[in-house]
Amino acid sequence: MAGISQDWEPVVIRKKAPTSAARKDEKAVNAARRAGAEIETVKKSQAGTNRAASSSTSLNTRKLDEDTENLTHDKVPTELKKAIMQARMDKKLTQSQLAQIINEKPQIIQEYESGKAIPNQQIIAKLERALGAKLRGKK
């Protein structure tokens, strides 16, 4: 049996190389440390800070700073909140029922009726259709 030789190559099966996300995984890094592999850590500049977002003053911010008027959001006028409340009461609807009809949250109806909401013409239009009443001006 001296003339018998092996005529095939050995097949080596390896695992897939880890993806970039897996290479950064804490378990993978620790396993690499135990195996004695080289590990490079790089601290990114300004990582985990909001400095970039807040440090640069935009044109709008500068305009607001230079403006001397008292700047506040528009609120729902008294006539509008009374009109919404009256129309809702006439239809015998609760705030949550009205909100469900116009596909909005009950909190929005409550804010409009208390005068805390910032007026949105689309919501006012929905309210006019649902209540069948004219809420905006005398068009």
Backbone torsions as a table, in degrees:
resi	resn	phi	psi	omega
1	MET	NA	21.9	-178.4
2	ALA	-74.7	-23.5	-176.4
3	GLY	-89.8	2.4	-178.3
4	ILE	-85.6	130.0	177.1
5	SER	-133.1	160.4	-179.3
6	GLN	-82.7	131.3	-176.5
7	ASP	-114.3	23.2	175.2
8	TRP	-130.4	155.2	-179.4
9	GLU	-88.1	146.8	176.4
10	PRO	-69.1	141.5	179.0
11	VAL	-101.4	126.0	179.4
12	VAL	-109.5	122.8	-179.9
13	ILE	-104.6	125.4	-179.9
14	ARG	-119.6	156.3	173.7
15	LYS	-71.6	158.3	174.6
16	LYS	-64.0	149.3	175.0
17	ALA	-66.3	142.6	-178.6
18	PRO	-66.5	147.1	177.5
19	THR	-72.0	168.6	-177.3
20	SER	-62.8	-35.8	179.2
21	ALA	-67.3	-40.4	-179.0
22	ALA	-68.9	-31.6	179.2
23	ARG	-67.2	-26.7	-178.8
24	LYS	-90.4	-8.4	-178.7
25	ASP	-62.8	141.7	-175.9
26	GLU	-59.9	-40.7	-179.9
27	LYS	-63.0	-43.0	-179.0
28	ALA	-65.5	-39.7	179.2
29	VAL	-64.8	-44.2	179.1
30	ASN	-64.1	-39.9	178.7
31	ALA	-64.3	-39.5	178.7
32	ALA	-65.7	-38.6	177.5
33	ARG	-61.7	-44.2	179.8
34	ARG	-63.5	-37.4	-179.2
35	ALA	-75.5	-12.3	177.8
36	GLY	87.0	17.0	179.6
37	ALA	-75.2	159.9	178.1
38	GLU	-76.8	134.8	179.8
39	ILE	-125.9	128.6	179.4
40	GLU	-111.5	127.7	176.0
41	THR	-115.5	135.3	-178.5
42	VAL	-127.3	126.1	176.5
43	LYS	-89.8	123.2	179.7
44	LYS	-77.3	141.2	-179.5
45	SER	-71.3	136.2	179.5
46	GLN	59.4	30.1	178.7
47	ALA	-76.7	136.0	176.5
48	GLY	75.5	18.1	177.0
49	THR	-121.5	157.6	176.4
50	ASN	-101.2	17.5	-174.7
51	ARG	-59.4	-42.0	-176.7
52	ALA	-63.5	-37.5	-177.4
53	ALA	-73.3	-34.6	-172.5
54	SER	-101.0	-16.3	-173.1
55	SER	-76.7	-37.3	-177.2
56	SER	-83.7	127.2	178.9
57	THR	-90.2	127.1	-179.0
58	SER	-83.9	173.1	-179.2
59	LEU	-61.8	-41.6	-179.4
60	ASN	-63.8	-39.8	179.4
61	THR	-62.7	-42.1	-179.4
62	ARG	-64.5	-42.1	178.6
63	LYS	-60.1	-43.1	179.8
64	LEU	-64.3	-39.7	179.5
65	ASP	-65.7	-39.1	-177.6
66	GLU	-75.7	-25.0	-177.7
67	ASP	-72.1	133.0	-175.7
68	THR	-96.8	-8.6	-178.6
69	GLU	-70.3	163.2	174.6
70	ASN	-83.2	109.1	-175.8
71	LEU	-96.1	119.6	175.7
72	THR	-138.5	161.8	177.2
73	HIS	-72.0	152.4	173.2
74	ASP	-67.0	141.8	176.4
75	LYS	-112.4	164.9	178.3
76	VAL	-67.3	125.4	179.5
77	PRO	-65.4	154.0	-177.1
78	THR	-57.8	-41.4	-178.7
79	GLU	-61.3	-40.3	-177.8
80	LEU	-67.3	-44.9	-178.3
81	LYS	-65.7	-36.4	177.1
82	LYS	-67.4	-39.1	-180.0
83	ALA	-64.7	-42.0	178.9
84	ILE	-63.5	-46.4	-178.2
85	MET	-61.5	-45.4	-178.1
86	GLN	-64.3	-45.8	-179.3
87	ALA	-64.2	-37.8	179.1
88	ARG	-66.9	-41.8	179.4
89	MET	-65.8	-39.1	179.0
90	ASP	-61.3	-36.2	179.4
91	LYS	-83.7	-2.1	-179.1
92	LYS	57.5	46.6	178.9
93	LEU	-111.4	147.5	172.3
94	THR	-86.1	168.4	178.3
95	GLN	-60.3	-42.5	-178.1
96	SER	-69.2	-34.4	176.6
97	GLN	-65.4	-43.5	178.6
98	LEU	-63.3	-41.4	179.0
99	ALA	-61.2	-39.9	-179.8
100	GLN	-66.6	-38.4	179.8
101	ILE	-62.3	-41.5	-177.2
102	ILE	-95.7	9.4	178.3
103	ASN	58.1	45.8	175.0
104	GLU	-127.9	170.0	178.7
105	LYS	-78.2	146.6	177.6
106	PRO	-56.5	-30.4	-179.9
107	GLN	-60.0	-34.6	-178.9
108	ILE	-65.9	-44.2	178.5
109	ILE	-61.7	-42.9	-179.7
110	GLN	-61.9	-41.3	179.4
111	GLU	-66.0	-38.7	178.8
112	TYR	-65.6	-42.8	-177.7
113	GLU	-73.3	-24.7	177.7
114	SER	-90.2	-9.3	177.6
115	GLY	84.7	12.7	-177.8
116	LYS	-92.0	-15.9	-175.2
117	ALA	-74.9	153.9	171.5
118	ILE	-88.4	120.5	-173.6
119	PRO	-57.2	132.4	176.8
120	ASN	-123.6	120.0	-174.4
121	GLN	-62.0	-31.8	179.8
122	GLN	-67.3	-42.0	179.7
123	ILE	-68.0	-40.2	178.8
124	ILE	-62.9	-39.5	177.7
125	ALA	-63.2	-41.9	177.4
126	LYS	-61.3	-42.6	179.7
127	LEU	-63.1	-42.0	179.2
128	GLU	-60.8	-44.1	-179.9
129	ARG	-65.6	-44.4	-176.8
130	ALA	-67.7	-37.4	-176.2
131	LEU	-91.5	-13.8	-178.8
132	GLY	64.8	33.5	-178.6
133	ALA	-134.3	151.2	177.0
134	LYS	-86.3	119.1	-177.2
135	LEU	-106.4	-24.3	-176.5
136	ARG	-103.9	128.9	170.7
137	GLY	32.9	-172.6	-179.9
138	LYS	-110.6	77.3	-177.4
139	LYS	-81.5	NA	NA
